[in-house]
Amino acid sequence: MSTKQKTPEIPLPRDWKQHVRSAVPHVISRAQYATVYPCNWAADSTNGRVQLKAELDRVNQGIALLREDMRIKDARMARIDPHQ
């Protein structure tokens, strides 16, 4: 059974040359890898301080994501008429 994973669509300007358009997803994936690899290394470290720092960074990132979600929700709710 073959499972094809659909490639996410990244909206890019139409007037960009094809080699630039194909390079953008590669740059994004490299940036994601460069961010994730050190975090995973730190989480698997035998040094307790490094592990705690990795855990703290993970928790702080989660808090930042929740704050951004709340900011978006609050902005959307502010646009709704109070009677609705």
Residue pairs with C-beta under 8 A, 6 or more apart in sequence:
7 25
10 24
10 25
10 28
12 21
12 24
39 54
39 57
39 58
42 50
42 51
42 53
42 54
42 57
43 51
43 54
43 55
43 58
45 51
45 54
